[in-house]
Amino acid sequence: MRRIRSRKLLFAIVLLAFILRFFLLLKNPEFNYDELVVYKNSRLPVTQLLAGNYYQFAFHPPFYYLLVKLWSVLGTSELWLRLPSFLLSLSAVVAAYKFSPQLSLILAFSAFHISWASQLRVYSWMQFISLLFTYVFLKFRTRKSYPYLLALLGLVAFSVDYSFIWLLLSLGLYLFAVPFPGKKKVIKPLATMFFLILPVVFLYAYKIVIFARTSYAEQSLWIDKPDFSRLLSTLSEFLSGRNFETAVLLPPAVFLLLLGLYLKESVQTPAFFMFSVPLLASFAVSQFLPIFETRNLYISALGAYWLLSCLIIKAKKWQFLLLLILFAANFVSYLEAAATPKEMSWSHYVAYLNRLHGENMEIAFYPAAYYEGLSYYGEKYGLKNNFSEISYPKNTDFAAFGRVLADAGMSDCFLIKNTPDDMVRTVSGFLGNYEKADFGELSSFCRKQVAL
């Protein structure tokens, strides 16, 4: 009878997770910019990906791009390419049930995790693999196959996303700091696992350093040094799906209150290490190297949810109220995400470009020279224009940008990507008789008005 009730509860949780994720999946029919970068990288040759010779190698290892390349053999539509993220996000909800029903429920309605389930991004993969690795790590510590299975999972996880190193560090510190029965028996298997994984980690680290020095060193300027408010903002995003605002302080406040009440007992759990080690360590390191980024702290988010589920279980009669508070905060964020209009429609944008067919056309992208969107949707919607790209460094100043405009000024129409307001004013003042059309991040400047 208890097993039947457990299965019914799991089915209800998975059904909730499915409904929330599926609606958002249908709500966003077109890729965003980051998804288009993933797709573009997945089109590269296998040898080039394995060699790390692609943009953003310092941030994303090649294995996920290889998985996307393999999956795209059967289709390249948005829905098909996003399907693995959707399915793995649901699988993570099922896997979390092995830890506790409360953790599974929190993951089911977490706005932070739902957002990645409808995107062609690596983070749903990391969520599932991290839960699987942690479960095997804690469940089969004394079995002979343990170190080799863990090493295999670890190598896959690290090759999918570098942030797996935080999970390895967190669980390693947990085993070092917390006494538990049979601890001596797992020292040798653990040493075997680390011996198998760490050489690959160091190889990647070496290649990343070389890559950053020779290719995209300026990317280190993308992330500012975090402060305490950034730390609170990240915690708020984990627990409620939104950045730091007065309206969403309640879930983090409840979490910190529960953590304070049960601190002595909670620090004995792996969840506490998974939550605190990535968050605090990356916060400290980012004062010198910019590695603090919410999406790269997935392990900390999982640790926060797991720790929160443990604390909610301890709260007993307050469980329902605490879960209701968390659900309400996340559901508000979910509704906001679902109601947010798209910055632009690529189908409308390609139609706009096709109306310019035959014009002398140049495309200038600021601040970076990419046209992933035009590459993908131009093929999908039949872009007729032959366009060229004017590229220049990301740190282009106004004088250099003026020279680019002088070159583009011979065209009847050209486009600028990621144009800040002050740059728009500069462009308008420089061009005079050009008219401007907005497409979210893209701005079009033409000598004549072309309606959609």
RODO-2510 file (C-alpha; in nm, 4 decimals, decimal comma):
residues 452
     n   res          X          Y          Z
     1     m     0,0000     0,0000     0,0000
     2     r     0,2811     0,2396     0,0875
     3     r     0,4551     0,1633    -0,2426
     4     i     0,1335     0,2352    -0,4354
     5     r     0,0919     0,5699    -0,2584
     6     s     0,4547     0,6516    -0,3335
     7     r     0,4056     0,5801    -0,7036
     8     k     0,0909     0,7916    -0,7137
     9     l     0,2740     1,0798    -0,5476
    10     l     0,5643     1,0502    -0,7922
    11     f     0,3199     1,0445    -1,0843
    12     a     0,1496     1,3610    -0,9562
    13     i     0,4845     1,5397    -0,9155
    14     v     0,6041     1,4387    -1,2628
    15     l     0,2699     1,5442    -1,4127
    16     l     0,3072     1,8897    -1,2542
    17     a     0,6639     1,9134    -1,3854
    18     f     0,5515     1,8054    -1,7325
    19     i     0,2691     2,0613    -1,7547
    20     l     0,4852     2,3543    -1,6417
    21     r     0,7723     2,2663    -1,8743
    22     f     0,5635     2,1731    -2,1767
    23     f     0,3680     2,4989    -2,1731
    24     l     0,6885     2,7038    -2,1634
    25     l     0,8373     2,4876    -2,4385
    26     l     0,5452     2,5739    -2,6665
    27     k     0,5460     2,9381    -2,5558
    28     n     0,8946     3,0038    -2,6961
    29     p     0,8908     2,8640    -3,0513
    30     e     1,2127     3,0326    -3,1697
    31     f     1,5703     3,0004    -3,0467
    32     n     1,7308     3,2753    -2,8431
    33     y     2,0840     3,3943    -2,9134
    34     d     2,2626     3,1516    -2,6779
    35     e     2,0760     2,8561    -2,8262
    36     l     2,1812     2,9677    -3,1727
    37     v     2,5447     2,9735    -3,0570
    38     v     2,5045     2,6137    -2,9382
    39     y     2,3580     2,5145    -3,2729
    40     k     2,6327     2,6932    -3,4650
    41     n     2,9077     2,5223    -3,2637
    42     s     2,7422     2,1836    -3,3123
    43     r     2,7808     2,2305    -3,6900
    44     l     3,1612     2,2347    -3,6577
    45     p     3,3657     1,9257    -3,7527
    46     v     3,4144     1,6674    -3,4777
    47     t     3,7933     1,7057    -3,4893
    48     q     3,7652     2,0821    -3,4449
    49     l     3,5361     2,0411    -3,1445
    50     l     3,7594     1,7810    -2,9790
    51     a     4,0590     2,0085    -3,0323
    52     g     3,8757     2,2916    -2,8554
    53     n     3,9123     2,5137    -3,1590
    54     y     3,5824     2,6978    -3,1281
    55     y     3,4385     3,0076    -2,9712
    56     q     3,3647     2,9754    -2,5954
    57     f     3,5828     2,6687    -2,5396
    58     a     3,6998     2,8358    -2,2188
    59     f     3,3413     2,8219    -2,0910
    60     h     3,1905     2,5111    -2,2490
    61     p     3,3606     2,1744    -2,3203
    62     p     3,2919     1,9961    -2,6506
    63     f     3,0901     1,6907    -2,5469
    64     y     2,7530     1,8679    -2,5346
    65     y     2,8054     2,0066    -2,8842
    66     l     2,8837     1,6538    -3,0020
    67     l     2,5600     1,5299    -2,8449
    68     v     2,3651     1,8055    -3,0218
    69     k     2,5398     1,7173    -3,3490
    70     l     2,4390     1,3529    -3,3097
    71     w     2,0812     1,4383    -3,2113
    72     s     2,0415     1,6823    -3,5013
    73     v     2,0961     1,4007    -3,7524
    74     l     1,7251     1,3220    -3,7073
    75     g     1,6082     1,6830    -3,7325
    76     t     1,6989     2,0463    -3,6694
    77     s     1,3678     2,2021    -3,5663
    78     e     1,3563     2,4026    -3,2437
    79     l     1,1223     2,1568    -3,0735
    80     w     1,3321     1,8538    -3,1683
    81     l     1,6632     2,0066    -3,0601
    82     r     1,5149     2,1198    -2,7278
    83     l     1,3536     1,7826    -2,6582
    84     p     1,6567     1,6282    -2,4761
    85     s     1,6650     1,9200    -2,2302
    86     f     1,2926     1,8773    -2,1704
    87     l     1,3169     1,5006    -2,1149
    88     l     1,6265     1,5203    -1,8945
    89     s     1,4649     1,7888    -1,6811
    90     l     1,1730     1,5511    -1,6194
    91     s     1,4193     1,2671    -1,5553
    92     a     1,5911     1,4811    -1,2930
    93     v     1,2574     1,5233    -1,1131
    94     v     1,2241     1,1432    -1,1076
    95     a     1,5853     1,0993    -0,9931
    96     a     1,5351     1,3538    -0,7138
    97     y     1,2551     1,1354    -0,5760
    98     k     1,5270     0,8874    -0,4773
    99     f     1,6504     1,1500    -0,2316
   100     s     1,3089     1,2645    -0,1054
   101     p     0,9602     1,3490    -0,2382
   102     q     1,0114     1,7044    -0,1128
   103     l     1,3220     1,7515    -0,3285
   104     s     1,1414     1,6087    -0,6295
   105     l     0,8497     1,8486    -0,5770
   106     i     1,0780     2,1519    -0,5383
   107     l     1,2571     2,0655    -0,8629
   108     a     0,9224     2,0126    -1,0355
   109     f     0,8065     2,3721    -0,9771
   110     s     1,1451     2,5476    -0,9641
   111     a     1,1251     2,8385    -1,2098
   112     f     1,5056     2,8426    -1,2321
   113     h     1,5212     2,4836    -1,3569
   114     i     1,2070     2,5054    -1,5684
   115     s     1,3614     2,7885    -1,7703
   116     w     1,6468     2,5634    -1,8881
   117     a     1,4128     2,2737    -1,9709
   118     s     1,2797     2,4593    -2,2748
   119     q     1,6171     2,5664    -2,4141
   120     l     1,8906     2,4136    -2,6259
   121     r     2,1378     2,4542    -2,3405
   122     v     2,3544     2,2211    -2,1373
   123     y     2,2086     2,2880    -1,7922
   124     s     1,9289     2,0282    -1,7843
   125     w     2,1924     1,7701    -1,8748
   126     m     2,4076     1,8827    -1,5836
   127     q     2,1133     1,8734    -1,3453
   128     f     2,0360     1,5099    -1,4262
   129     i     2,3973     1,3874    -1,4410
   130     s     2,4818     1,5621    -1,1125
   131     l     2,1895     1,3992    -0,9330
   132     l     2,2837     1,0612    -1,0785
   133     f     2,6494     1,1028    -0,9785
   134     t     2,5552     1,2077    -0,6245
   135     y     2,3160     0,9145    -0,5851
   136     v     2,5775     0,6618    -0,6989
   137     f     2,8405     0,8355    -0,4858
   138     l     2,6367     0,7967    -0,1659
   139     k     2,4554     0,4707    -0,2409
   140     f     2,7305     0,2411    -0,3653
   141     r     3,0344     0,3645    -0,1761
   142     t     3,1517     0,0181    -0,0700
   143     r     3,0865    -0,1768    -0,3904
   144     k     3,3762    -0,2867    -0,6100
   145     s     3,2335    -0,1265    -0,9239
   146     y     3,1907     0,2050    -0,7439
   147     p     3,5111     0,3904    -0,8436
   148     y     3,4931     0,2960    -1,2110
   149     l     3,1237     0,3781    -1,2502
   150     l     3,1756     0,7093    -1,0728
   151     a     3,4818     0,7884    -1,2806
   152     l     3,2851     0,7220    -1,6001
   153     l     2,9956     0,9424    -1,4845
   154     g     3,2406     1,2089    -1,3724
   155     l     3,4253     1,2178    -1,7042
   156     v     3,0962     1,2457    -1,8931
   157     a     2,9727     1,5200    -1,6601
   158     f     3,2945     1,7210    -1,6795
   159     s     3,3027     1,6873    -2,0581
   160     v     2,9449     1,8199    -2,0700
   161     d     3,0063     2,1190    -1,8434
   162     y     3,3067     2,2388    -1,6454
   163     s     3,0903     2,3209    -1,3416
   164     f     3,0967     1,9505    -1,2486
   165     i     3,4252     2,0270    -1,0743
   166     w     3,2203     2,1990    -0,8010
   167     l     3,0299     1,8771    -0,7313
   168     l     3,3519     1,6778    -0,7152
   169     l     3,5017     1,9318    -0,4754
   170     s     3,1868     1,9495    -0,2601
   171     l     3,1504     1,5748    -0,2128
   172     g     3,5239     1,5353    -0,1584
   173     l     3,5185     1,7940     0,1219
   174     y     3,2105     1,6278     0,2705
   175     l     3,3865     1,2914     0,2937
   176     f     3,6978     1,4550     0,4347
   177     a     3,5197     1,6658     0,6981
   178     v     3,2227     1,4553     0,8126
   179     p     3,2614     1,1233     0,9960
   180     f     3,0277     0,8399     0,8963
   181     p     3,0227     0,4597     0,9400
   182     g     3,2604     0,2721     0,7116
   183     k     3,4528     0,5820     0,6120
   184     k     3,7881     0,4019     0,6040
   185     k     3,6563     0,1497     0,3515
   186     v     3,5855     0,4155     0,0896
   187     i     3,9247     0,5894     0,0987
   188     k     4,0829     0,3540    -0,1555
   189     p     3,7863     0,3582    -0,4000
   190     l     3,7753     0,7363    -0,3730
   191     a     4,1450     0,7649    -0,4477
   192     t     4,0936     0,5431    -0,7534
   193     m     3,8090     0,7602    -0,8790
   194     f     4,0037     1,0838    -0,8367
   195     f     4,3076     0,9284    -1,0048
   196     l     4,0946     0,8446    -1,3087
   197     i     3,9211     1,1833    -1,3336
   198     l     4,1813     1,4428    -1,2370
   199     p     4,4197     1,3947    -1,5345
   200     v     4,1363     1,4857    -1,7709
   201     v     4,0468     1,7837    -1,5510
   202     f     4,4047     1,9107    -1,5598
   203     l     4,4239     1,8565    -1,9363
   204     y     4,1143     2,0705    -1,9863
   205     a     4,2482     2,3320    -1,7449
   206     y     4,5755     2,3522    -1,9377
   207     k     4,3956     2,3864    -2,2722
   208     i     4,1644     2,6535    -2,1302
   209     v     4,4605     2,8622    -2,0117
   210     i     4,6292     2,8374    -2,3531
   211     f     4,2997     2,9139    -2,5260
   212     a     4,2310     3,2195    -2,3112
   213     r     4,5792     3,3593    -2,3722
   214     t     4,5721     3,3148    -2,7469
   215     s     4,2092     3,3597    -2,8492
   216     y     3,9485     3,5184    -2,6279
   217     a     4,1296     3,6648    -2,3303
   218     e     3,8975     3,9657    -2,3356
   219     q     3,6063     3,7422    -2,2334
   220     s     3,7356     3,7595    -1,8775
   221     l     3,5944     4,1114    -1,8662
   222     w     3,2371     3,9908    -1,9123
   223     i     3,1668     3,9143    -1,5468
   224     d     3,2072     4,1794    -1,2788
   225     k     3,3407     4,1076    -0,9323
   226     p     3,0431     3,9899    -0,7248
   227     d     2,9465     4,1559    -0,3985
   228     f     2,7138     4,0517    -0,1164
   229     s     2,4037     4,1738    -0,3004
   230     r     2,5033     3,9554    -0,5967
   231     l     2,5267     3,6613    -0,3585
   232     l     2,1745     3,7305    -0,2295
   233     s     2,0522     3,7817    -0,5846
   234     t     2,1860     3,4408    -0,6856
   235     l     2,0249     3,2722    -0,3858
   236     s     1,6974     3,4462    -0,4676
   237     e     1,7163     3,3252    -0,8279
   238     f     1,7754     2,9676    -0,7143
   239     l     1,4802     2,9679    -0,4759
   240     s     1,2255     3,1847    -0,6561
   241     g     1,3414     3,2134    -1,0169
   242     r     1,4004     3,5877    -0,9987
   243     n     1,6925     3,8107    -0,9158
   244     f     1,7174     4,0022    -0,5901
   245     e     1,4049     4,2104    -0,5300
   246     t     1,2190     4,3044    -0,2140
   247     a     0,9171     4,1091    -0,3361
   248     v     1,1085     3,7815    -0,3530
   249     l     1,3088     3,8037    -0,0326
   250     l     1,0706     3,5730     0,1523
   251     p     1,1916     3,2373     0,0110
   252     p     1,5617     3,3140     0,0782
   253     a     1,4684     3,4463     0,4224
   254     v     1,2769     3,1276     0,5018
   255     f     1,5684     2,9188     0,3746
   256     l     1,8254     3,1057     0,5852
   257     l     1,5994     3,0904     0,8917
   258     l     1,5588     2,7148     0,8586
   259     l     1,9291     2,6751     0,7953
   260     g     2,0061     2,8742     1,1096
   261     l     1,7661     2,6678     1,3205
   262     y     1,9159     2,3388     1,2043
   263     l     2,2700     2,4502     1,1253
   264     k     2,4444     2,2073     1,3586
   265     e     2,2687     1,9088     1,2056
   266     s     2,2513     2,0344     0,8473
   267     v     2,6285     2,0815     0,8122
   268     q     2,6629     1,7054     0,8482
   269     t     2,4805     1,6486     0,5183
   270     p     2,6253     1,6401     0,1633
   271     a     2,3553     1,8924     0,0684
   272     f     2,5166     2,1610     0,2830
   273     f     2,8518     2,1153     0,1076
   274     m     2,6917     2,1105    -0,2381
   275     f     2,5162     2,4365    -0,1551
   276     s     2,7898     2,6302     0,0221
   277     v     3,1171     2,5188    -0,1386
   278     p     3,0467     2,6234    -0,5016
   279     l     2,8728     2,9450    -0,3981
   280     l     3,1324     3,0671    -0,1487
   281     a     3,4411     2,9324    -0,3267
   282     s     3,3491     3,0848    -0,6624
   283     f     3,2512     3,4083    -0,4862
   284     a     3,5991     3,4276    -0,3318
   285     v     3,7862     3,3265    -0,6477
   286     s     3,5858     3,5741    -0,8579
   287     q     3,7432     3,8609    -0,6712
   288     f     4,0490     3,7747    -0,8832
   289     l     3,9169     3,5566    -1,1701
   290     p     3,5632     3,6114    -1,3074
   291     i     3,3989     3,2696    -1,2649
   292     f     3,0937     3,3656    -1,0551
   293     e     2,7919     3,3208    -1,2796
   294     t     2,4496     3,1885    -1,1777
   295     r     2,4229     2,9308    -1,4552
   296     n     2,7707     2,7983    -1,3701
   297     l     2,6604     2,7352    -1,0107
   298     y     2,4075     2,4661    -1,0945
   299     i     2,5546     2,2395    -0,8272
   300     s     2,4931     2,5068    -0,5653
   301     a     2,1299     2,5347    -0,6777
   302     l     2,0837     2,1577    -0,6461
   303     g     2,2485     2,1696    -0,3051
   304     a     2,0159     2,4510    -0,1967
   305     y     1,7080     2,2527    -0,3022
   306     w     1,8301     1,9334    -0,1404
   307     l     1,9222     2,1111     0,1818
   308     l     1,5907     2,2948     0,1794
   309     s     1,4017     1,9671     0,1357
   310     c     1,5884     1,8211     0,4352
   311     l     1,5049     2,1252     0,6466
   312     i     1,1389     2,1186     0,5396
   313     i     1,1171     1,7545     0,6467
   314     k     1,2479     1,8601     0,9875
   315     a     0,9820     2,1321     1,0062
   316     k     0,7105     1,8599     1,0153
   317     k     0,3750     2,0368     1,0601
   318     w     0,5052     2,3468     0,8784
   319     q     0,5965     2,1499     0,5661
   320     f     0,2850     2,2385     0,3680
   321     l     0,3101     2,6108     0,4437
   322     l     0,6792     2,6280     0,3501
   323     l     0,6246     2,4389     0,0251
   324     l     0,3284     2,6652    -0,0537
   325     i     0,5451     2,9772    -0,0066
   326     l     0,8119     2,8386    -0,2382
   327     f     0,5588     2,7286    -0,4977
   328     a     0,3867     3,0696    -0,4976
   329     a     0,7163     3,2571    -0,5430
   330     n     0,8273     3,0295    -0,8253
   331     f     0,4878     3,0306    -0,9939
   332     v     0,4880     3,4112    -1,0066
   333     s     0,8295     3,3982    -1,1760
   334     y     0,7022     3,1272    -1,4093
   335     l     0,4019     3,3378    -1,5134
   336     e     0,6268     3,6380    -1,5738
   337     a     0,8560     3,4308    -1,7965
   338     a     0,5594     3,2900    -1,9876
   339     a     0,4083     3,6366    -2,0365
   340     t     0,7314     3,8088    -2,1430
   341     p     0,7069     3,8948    -2,5149
   342     k     0,9827     3,7853    -2,7486
   343     e     1,2304     4,0595    -2,8342
   344     m     1,1823     3,9839    -3,2003
   345     s     1,0425     3,7245    -3,4341
   346     w     1,2993     3,5757    -3,6688
   347     s     1,0279     3,4896    -3,9207
   348     h     0,9262     3,8582    -3,9348
   349     y     1,2881     3,9615    -3,9449
   350     v     1,3745     3,7375    -4,2402
   351     a     1,0594     3,8599    -4,4167
   352     y     1,1836     4,2148    -4,3601
   353     l     1,5218     4,1335    -4,5110
   354     n     1,3585     3,9677    -4,8084
   355     r     1,1707     4,2921    -4,8775
   356     l     1,5138     4,4499    -4,9170
   357     h     1,6125     4,1911    -5,1773
   358     g     1,8231     4,3473    -5,4477
   359     e     1,9420     4,6385    -5,2338
   360     n     2,3092     4,7007    -5,1632
   361     m     2,3203     4,5506    -4,8172
   362     e     2,5790     4,5282    -4,5420
   363     i     2,5421     4,3945    -4,1909
   364     a     2,7466     4,5414    -3,9067
   365     f     2,7224     4,3648    -3,5720
   366     y     2,8075     4,5436    -3,2469
   367     p     2,9745     4,4519    -3,0167
   368     a     3,0523     4,1071    -3,1574
   369     a     3,0516     3,9762    -3,5123
   370     y     2,8001     3,6918    -3,5122
   371     y     2,5000     3,6129    -3,7239
   372     e     2,3894     3,2792    -3,5842
   373     g     2,0267     3,3840    -3,6093
   374     l     2,0520     3,4696    -3,9767
   375     s     2,2451     3,1513    -4,0457
   376     y     1,9760     2,9291    -3,8916
   377     y     1,6557     3,1181    -3,9678
   378     g     1,7758     3,2428    -4,3039
   379     e     1,7934     2,8811    -4,4132
   380     k     1,4654     2,7922    -4,2444
   381     y     1,2595     3,0822    -4,3786
   382     g     1,4358     3,1254    -4,7117
   383     l     1,6490     3,4393    -4,6757
   384     k     1,7099     3,5783    -5,0255
   385     n     1,9561     3,8552    -4,9467
   386     n     2,3254     3,8081    -4,9975
   387     f     2,4703     3,9854    -4,6979
   388     s     2,8229     4,0431    -4,5808
   389     e     2,9504     4,1024    -4,2330
   390     i     3,1638     4,3876    -4,1046
   391     s     3,3534     4,2579    -3,8038
   392     y     3,5641     4,4451    -3,5542
   393     p     3,6897     4,3954    -3,1952
   394     k     3,4400     4,3871    -2,9098
   395     n     3,6074     4,6806    -2,7377
   396     t     3,5474     4,9097    -3,0348
   397     d     3,5441     5,2771    -2,9349
   398     f     3,3285     5,5460    -3,0931
   399     a     3,6019     5,6569    -3,3316
   400     a     3,6550     5,3047    -3,4621
   401     f     3,2810     5,2568    -3,4849
   402     g     3,2565     5,5747    -3,6904
   403     r     3,5034     5,4303    -3,9400
   404     v     3,2899     5,1171    -3,9652
   405     l     2,9849     5,3327    -4,0324
   406     a     3,1754     5,5211    -4,3003
   407     d     3,2375     5,1902    -4,4771
   408     a     2,8764     5,0806    -4,4316
   409     g     2,7436     5,4215    -4,5337
   410     m     2,7822     5,3274    -4,8988
   411     s     2,5072     5,0693    -4,8492
   412     d     2,1384     5,1361    -4,8859
   413     c     2,0690     4,9422    -4,5681
   414     f     2,2645     4,7807    -4,2880
   415     l     2,2091     4,6328    -3,9436
   416     i     2,3680     4,6616    -3,6029
   417     k     2,3400     4,3996    -3,3271
   418     n     2,3212     4,4684    -2,9512
   419     t     2,3075     4,8427    -3,0037
   420     p     2,3051     5,0456    -2,6788
   421     d     2,1031     5,3680    -2,6654
   422     d     2,4039     5,5975    -2,6844
   423     m     2,5294     5,4100    -2,9900
   424     v     2,1895     5,4443    -3,1577
   425     r     2,2067     5,8205    -3,1093
   426     t     2,5573     5,8234    -3,2554
   427     v     2,4450     5,6187    -3,5545
   428     s     2,1413     5,8394    -3,6141
   429     g     2,3492     6,1550    -3,5960
   430     f     2,6138     6,0148    -3,8278
   431     l     2,3755     5,8874    -4,0953
   432     g     2,1182     6,1641    -4,1052
   433     n     1,8852     6,0470    -4,3818
   434     y     1,8699     5,6839    -4,2716
   435     e     1,5550     5,5540    -4,1037
   436     k     1,5699     5,3102    -3,8135
   437     a     1,3632     4,9974    -3,7431
   438     d     1,3871     4,8032    -3,4151
   439     f     1,4008     4,4274    -3,3745
   440     g     1,4912     4,3956    -3,0083
   441     e     1,8678     4,3480    -3,0011
   442     l     1,8946     4,4258    -3,3732
   443     s     1,8543     4,7688    -3,5303
   444     s     1,8159     4,8297    -3,9037
   445     f     1,9169     5,1554    -4,0737
   446     c     1,7831     5,2142    -4,4265
   447     r     1,7606     5,5061    -4,6669
   448     k     1,3946     5,4239    -4,7257
   449     q     1,1233     5,2904    -4,4979
   450     v     1,0454     4,9224    -4,5541
   451     a     0,7341     4,8018    -4,3740
   452     l     0,6914     4,4495    -4,2431
***
